[in-house]
Amino acid sequence: MTDKESKNKKKTPRINPVKLLAWYDRHARVLPWRAPIGKRADPYHVWLSEIMLQQTTVTAVAPYFIKFLGRWPTLADLAAASLDEVFQMWAGLGYYRRARGLHACAQTLVKEYDGVFPSSEDDLLKLSGIGPYTAAAIAAIAFDQRANVVDGNVERVMARLYNVETPLPKAKKEIKEHAAQNLPTLRYGDYAQALMDLGATVCTPRNPKCAVCPWQAVCQARILGCAEDLPVRLKAKPKPKRYATAFVLRDSKGRVLLRQRPPEGLLASMMEVPSTPWQEGKGLVWEAARRYAPIQGAWTLLSGNVYHTFTHFDLELCVAVASGAGRVKGKWVKQADWETEALPSVMKKILVFAEKEMRIRK
């Protein structure tokens, strides 16, 4: 073996989980759903926070978590709520399928498990809305079960520790195997949360703070000077774009017409501003689009568009406004009550845009 080959040969770092736990004891984040070190976390709090945190940041989730607990302090309280109430409280967090799964899971737990969370990963996986990661997180954090909890933060830590050059998502299996090798012999919940905190506060995507990392001495990416380059990610494909026209209809009392979306599909059962179908390619010409309007009245097409990004596509909307009433399918809602409706962010954008443009016209 040449000197160059020896230098580039991957080494297997000897990870000491106790060092990470000691670091966590000093630097653990204070989060509204997290129990103090040495105390067992409430399974309801762990589950609720983990569902909310899927594809959402801690900063965004914290006020929602506090709001949910204020409204529904126990699992039984949440199970007794209506889906519409849950949607209303969830509005703004996005990915509304999570809210539907949350509500269904709460009802299942109350009806079939006497309101008690199972403690094993296998049993947790049987519940609605709980996947492999969430099952592992609840088992470890709420029940101190030996579980391999790997989220995006943990993936980044392990990819750097082991200098994993395989791009994500292909590297997920390899990274998960590395993570499994380093589980401690106790304090599984604290260890899982310590890894998450390390990734969130020290082993960050940009400008990682290697100098204060408890594992700096064995981290292969730090030794090789490539920490910020890992994990490798394949370049994302451009998102397709969809187009539509939204119709903001007001009655003589200033109320806006809203309607409920179908129970299946994107934004299922949420409230919406009536619109044409969301389709790729060029949007419908105005004469074709207005056939989807809730009434055949004097519609005014506003200048400018509303833009919104979903996970798998971007949406561009023209907005038309009109005044009228008559027999229409939907619900008339005052502006002061918009916040009480299960309105996803894109619908709020449409209403705010229409309000602003109409004020300018006046």
C-alpha positions in Angstrom: 0.0 0.0 0.0 1.4 3.4 -1.0 1.5 6.4 1.4 -1.3 8.0 -0.6 -3.5 4.9 -0.5 -2.8 4.6 3.3 -3.8 8.3 3.8 -7.0 8.0 1.8 -8.1 4.6 3.3 -11.2 5.1 5.4 -10.7 4.5 9.1 -13.4 3.2 11.5 -13.5 5.7 14.3 -14.0 4.4 17.9 -17.0 6.3 19.1 -17.6 6.7 22.8 -21.3 7.4 23.5 -20.5 8.4 27.1 -18.7 11.5 25.9 -21.8 12.6 24.0 -24.0 12.0 27.0 -21.6 14.0 29.2 -21.8 16.8 26.7 -25.6 16.6 26.6 -25.8 16.8 30.4 -24.1 20.3 30.1 -25.6 21.6 26.8 -29.1 20.0 26.3 -31.6 22.3 24.7 -34.6 23.3 26.7 -37.6 22.4 24.6 -41.3 22.6 25.6 -41.8 18.8 24.9 -38.6 17.6 26.5 -38.5 16.3 30.1 -35.6 17.4 32.4 -32.5 15.1 32.3 -33.1 12.1 34.5 -36.9 12.3 34.2 -39.1 10.1 31.9 -40.8 12.1 29.1 -44.6 11.9 28.7 -45.3 9.7 25.6 -48.1 12.0 24.6 -45.7 15.0 24.5 -43.0 13.0 22.6 -45.4 11.7 20.0 -47.1 15.1 19.5 -43.8 16.9 19.1 -42.3 14.2 16.7 -45.3 14.4 14.4 -45.2 18.2 14.3 -41.4 18.2 13.8 -41.6 16.1 10.6 -40.3 18.4 7.8 -40.7 21.4 10.1 -38.2 23.3 12.3 -38.1 23.4 16.1 -38.7 27.2 16.1 -41.8 26.8 14.0 -43.2 23.9 16.1 -42.7 25.2 19.6 -45.7 27.6 19.6 -48.0 25.1 18.0 -47.0 22.4 20.5 -47.8 24.8 23.4 -51.1 25.8 21.7 -52.1 22.2 21.2 -51.4 21.2 24.8 -53.3 24.3 26.0 -56.3 23.1 24.0 -55.9 19.4 24.5 -53.8 18.6 27.6 -54.3 14.8 27.3 -54.5 12.2 24.6 -58.2 11.7 25.5 -58.9 15.4 25.0 -57.3 15.3 21.5 -59.2 12.1 20.6 -62.5 13.7 21.5 -61.8 16.7 19.2 -63.2 16.9 15.7 -61.0 16.7 12.7 -62.0 20.2 11.7 -60.8 21.5 15.1 -57.5 19.8 14.7 -57.1 21.2 11.2 -57.9 24.7 12.5 -55.2 24.4 15.2 -52.7 22.9 12.7 -53.2 25.6 10.0 -49.8 27.0 9.1 -47.7 24.0 9.9 -48.2 22.5 6.5 -48.2 18.8 5.4 -51.8 18.4 6.6 -51.8 14.6 6.2 -49.8 14.6 9.5 -52.7 16.3 11.3 -55.2 13.7 9.9 -52.9 10.9 11.0 -52.4 12.5 14.4 -56.1 12.6 15.0 -56.7 9.1 13.8 -53.9 7.8 16.0 -55.3 9.5 19.1 -58.7 7.9 18.5 -57.2 4.5 18.0 -55.1 4.8 21.1 -58.1 5.7 23.2 -60.4 3.1 21.7 -58.1 0.1 21.3 -55.2 0.8 23.8 -57.1 2.4 26.7 -55.3 5.6 26.0 -51.9 4.1 26.7 -49.0 4.3 24.2 -47.4 0.9 23.5 -43.7 1.0 24.4 -42.2 -1.2 21.6 -41.2 0.0 18.1 -43.1 -2.9 16.5 -46.4 -2.0 18.3 -45.9 1.7 17.7 -45.5 1.1 14.0 -49.0 -0.3 13.8 -50.4 3.1 14.6 -51.6 5.6 12.0 -49.1 8.3 11.1 -46.2 6.6 12.9 -43.3 5.5 10.7 -39.9 3.8 11.5 -38.3 7.0 12.7 -41.1 8.2 14.9 -41.6 4.7 16.4 -37.9 4.6 17.3 -38.0 8.1 18.8 -41.0 7.4 21.0 -39.6 4.1 22.1 -36.3 5.6 23.1 -37.3 9.0 24.5 -40.6 8.1 26.2 -39.8 4.6 27.3 -36.0 4.4 27.3 -36.0 1.4 25.0 -32.9 0.6 22.9 -33.8 2.1 19.6 -31.8 3.5 16.7 -33.2 7.0 16.2 -32.0 8.5 12.9 -33.3 11.9 11.7 -31.7 14.4 9.4 -29.4 15.8 12.1 -28.2 12.3 13.0 -27.6 11.5 9.4 -25.3 14.5 9.1 -23.4 13.6 12.3 -22.8 10.0 11.2 -21.9 10.9 7.6 -19.2 13.1 9.0 -17.9 10.8 11.7 -17.5 8.0 9.2 -16.7 10.2 6.1 -19.6 8.7 4.2 -19.1 9.8 0.6 -22.2 7.9 -0.9 -24.8 10.5 -1.7 -28.1 10.7 0.1 -30.7 9.1 -0.1 -28.7 6.1 -1.2 -26.4 6.4 1.8 -29.3 6.1 4.3 -28.9 2.4 4.9 -25.1 2.8 5.5 -25.6 5.7 7.8 -28.2 3.9 9.8 -25.9 0.9 10.3 -23.2 3.2 11.6 -25.6 4.8 14.0 -26.7 1.4 15.3 -23.1 0.4 16.1 -22.8 3.3 18.6 -25.8 2.9 20.8 -24.9 3.1 24.5 -25.8 0.5 27.1 -28.1 2.8 29.0 -29.9 6.2 28.7 -31.2 5.5 25.2 -33.6 8.4 25.3 -31.0 10.9 26.4 -28.6 9.6 23.8 -31.1 10.0 21.0 -31.8 13.6 22.0 -28.1 14.3 22.5 -27.5 13.2 18.9 -30.2 15.5 17.6 -28.9 18.4 19.7 -25.4 17.8 18.4 -26.5 18.0 14.8 -28.8 21.0 15.5 -26.3 23.1 17.4 -22.7 21.9 16.7 -22.6 19.6 13.6 -24.6 22.1 11.6 -25.0 22.0 7.8 -22.9 25.1 7.4 -19.9 26.2 9.5 -19.9 23.3 11.9 -18.4 24.1 15.3 -15.9 21.2 15.3 -13.8 22.8 18.0 -16.5 22.2 20.7 -17.7 18.8 19.4 -17.2 16.0 22.0 -16.3 13.6 19.1 -13.9 15.9 17.3 -10.9 13.7 17.9 -12.3 10.8 16.0 -14.5 12.5 13.4 -13.0 11.5 10.0 -14.5 14.4 8.1 -12.9 16.9 10.5 -9.6 15.1 10.3 -9.8 15.2 6.5 -11.1 18.8 6.4 -14.3 18.0 4.5 -16.9 18.2 7.2 -18.9 20.9 5.4 -19.0 18.8 2.2 -20.9 16.0 3.9 -23.4 14.5 3.7 -23.3 14.4 -0.1 -26.7 15.1 -1.7 -27.7 14.5 -5.3 -28.8 17.6 -7.1 -32.6 17.9 -6.9 -34.5 17.8 -10.1 -36.4 21.0 -11.0 -39.9 21.0 -9.6 -42.8 21.0 -12.1 -45.0 24.1 -12.1 -48.8 24.2 -11.9 -51.1 27.0 -12.7 -54.6 28.0 -11.6 -57.1 30.9 -11.2 -58.6 31.5 -7.7 -61.9 33.2 -7.3 -62.4 35.5 -4.2 -66.1 36.1 -3.9 -67.6 38.6 -1.4 -71.2 39.1 -0.4 -72.9 42.3 0.7 -71.7 41.8 4.3 -68.0 41.6 3.3 -67.8 37.9 3.9 -65.7 35.6 1.6 -66.9 32.4 0.1 -64.8 29.3 1.2 -65.5 25.7 0.5 -64.1 22.4 1.8 -61.7 20.4 -0.3 -62.3 16.7 -1.1 -61.5 14.2 1.8 -58.6 12.6 -0.2 -55.6 14.1 -1.9 -53.5 17.2 -1.4 -54.9 19.4 1.5 -57.6 16.9 2.1 -60.7 18.3 3.9 -59.1 21.7 4.3 -60.9 24.9 3.5 -60.1 26.6 0.2 -60.8 29.6 -2.0 -62.6 28.2 -5.1 -60.3 27.8 -8.1 -59.8 26.1 -11.4 -58.0 22.8 -11.4 -54.2 23.1 -10.7 -52.6 21.9 -13.9 -49.2 21.8 -15.4 -48.4 23.7 -18.6 -50.0 27.1 -19.3 -53.0 28.0 -17.2 -56.5 28.2 -18.7 -57.3 31.3 -20.7 -59.6 33.6 -18.9 -62.7 32.7 -20.8 -62.1 29.0 -20.0 -61.1 29.7 -16.4 -64.2 31.7 -15.5 -66.4 28.7 -16.1 -65.1 27.4 -12.8 -66.1 30.5 -10.9 -68.7 29.9 -8.1 -71.1 32.4 -9.7 -71.2 33.8 -13.2 -70.8 37.5 -12.3 -68.7 40.5 -13.1 -65.3 39.1 -12.2 -62.2 41.4 -12.1 -58.8 39.7 -12.8 -56.2 41.3 -10.5 -52.8 42.2 -11.7 -49.9 40.2 -10.2 -49.9 36.5 -9.1 -49.7 34.5 -5.9 -46.9 31.9 -5.7 -46.6 28.9 -3.4 -44.2 26.0 -3.1 -45.3 22.5 -2.2 -43.0 19.6 -1.7 -43.3 18.2 -5.2 -44.4 21.2 -7.3 -44.6 25.0 -7.4 -48.0 26.7 -7.9 -48.7 30.0 -9.6 -52.2 31.5 -9.2 -54.1 34.4 -10.9 -56.7 35.9 -8.6 -60.1 37.2 -9.7 -62.5 39.1 -7.4 -66.2 39.7 -7.5 -69.2 40.7 -5.3 -72.4 38.7 -5.2 -74.2 35.9 -3.5 -77.0 33.7 -4.7 -77.1 30.0 -4.3 -73.5 28.9 -4.0 -71.9 25.8 -2.5 -69.6 26.7 0.4 -69.4 28.8 3.5 -69.4 32.6 4.0 -66.7 33.7 6.4 -65.9 37.1 7.8 -62.3 38.2 7.6 -62.1 38.3 11.4 -62.9 34.6 11.4 -60.3 33.4 8.9 -58.0 32.3 11.6 -60.6 30.0 13.0 -60.9 28.1 9.7 -58.7 25.3 8.6 -57.1 27.4 5.9 -53.8 26.2 4.5 -51.0 28.8 3.9 -51.6 29.0 0.2 -55.3 30.0 0.7 -54.3 32.7 3.3 -51.9 34.0 0.7 -54.7 34.3 -1.8 -57.0 36.1 0.6 -54.3 38.5 1.8 -53.3 39.3 -1.8 -56.9 40.0 -2.8 -57.4 42.3 0.2 -54.3 44.2 -0.5 -55.0 44.7 -4.2 -58.6 45.8 -3.5 -57.4 48.4 -1.0 -55.0 49.7 -3.5 -57.8 50.0 -6.1 -59.9 52.0 -3.7 
